Amino acid sequence: MKKDKQFNAQLDSIDKNLRDLFWQRMNLISGQEDGNWNKYYNQFKNELEDLSQQYKRASSKETNLFLNDFNDTSTFVDSAFTVSQKAKCDQNPNTINATLGTLYGEDGRIAVIKPIYDSFNRIDDQRKASYAERINGNAPFTSAVFNWINRLENISLAHDVIATTGGTGAINISIKNCLKEHETLLIPQIAWGSYAVMASQQRINVETYGLIKDNKIDLTSLKEKCHRIMAQQQKVVIVINDPCHNPTGISYGKDNWEALIAFFNELSKEGQVVIINDIAYFDYAIDCNNATEYMNCFNNISRNILILVAFSCSKSFTAYGMRLGAIIILAQDNRIVTEVSNSFLRSARANWSNVNNGFMDCFVDVMENHKEEYLQEKQELISLLKKRADLFIKQANDCQLPLYPYSEGFFITIPIQDEELLSKYHQALMNQHIYTVKFNGGIRIAICSLSLKKIDGLPNKLKEVLTQVEAA
């Protein structure tokens, strides 16, 4: 007992000294000419976080001295791929695998757009085997990508395009190059989990903003979080996954984008703003021909705003394993675009060297010689997705299964905010041979991977299991 009192007294004394030192430090800062206590406070906070991590690793019996002090060595589990493998091992004939963002046909096989693979098969093996002509991607490819994104010819900003390893590579080099260690990335509250993984790899913090309120897009939380982060670090880097948000399927629309750009212009008077627009699923918007109409408002950005559009061939070209995408860099100033491009090129060289040469040729060939055939087959897939969504939503409404508002795209999500209930529901569904992906804030259903036959009756099963879990 006496030993505990002595320990507590020593701890209290140390804590008091730390508090006194903290106030001395802050009072010293407040007397400086710049008076920017927020900056110094964040530096101090980051130093404490580093010391805590170093102590944690140093005191661990399992410290891995081969790695640096900040690697996460816990077992990595990718929620989508892990659950998908469980589904594939389930021998029950009624198994529902609604996990991966891969578009399947009604025959249960991956949907492939035939003109794309006909083109790829015509490409000479020597071209497929070769390195790309440039680290930033073959010139015909980068030009074709910009023209595809700018299909409405409504982007007049300075621009450059760099080929990447899928949309993931595009987002990763954007986060890596635009933020420093301990700075904060802003992402949607319910979002693709890899955004946070990419940030953690660079020791970048993550903050989230609310996306939906009263069953529609709401910008209030986004604006509040942007103001707070701008005050802390004089820069805001934000991910906006639109159109066809993963996992809800909601889209912002032109009016919300115009409101966003007006807000970001005001915010940029206080510091730099970087908008990472993840358009992975945009080619499956219902009105896909006009899916980039909202980008017209990009032309109104201030000189203190940088827009990075992350494009993926995985979805647009039904080419998930080809690992090809691009980052489109947009700004008012050519100098800014050039500097950002040069920085991104170094990251590309260091991370993946160069991308799939044969599939770049394929993209160009389809865009130049087989576009109409490609568009026709893709439209058939969009129509199929719409039929699946319409069926699912109608049956969900009939049985009062709650859903996030859905506009278009690969996924529909059931909102569940209670973490314990969410985990129990996810497991209960697997016990019933229904495999889904658990997100922060809901259960994602990949309607892209389910036939109409599989979808028919599924909302009722989902509602039945939810009711049982809630009652337990």
RAJO-V63825 format. One record per helix or strand of 2 or more residues. SS is the DSSP state (H for helix, E for strand). FROM is the first residue (numbers start at 1). LEN is the number of residues. If there is no record, write none. Layout:
# RAJO-V63825
SS,FROM,LEN
SS,FROM,LEN
This chain:
# RAJO-V63825
H,2,29
H,37,23
H,79,11
E,96,2
H,114,9
H,125,5
H,139,11
E,158,7
H,166,13
E,184,5
H,194,8
E,205,5
E,212,2
E,216,2
H,220,14
E,235,7
H,253,15
E,272,7
H,282,3
H,288,3
H,293,8
E,305,8
H,313,4
E,325,7
H,334,18
H,357,13
H,371,28
E,411,5
H,419,13
E,434,2
E,437,3
E,442,5
H,447,3
H,452,4
H,458,14
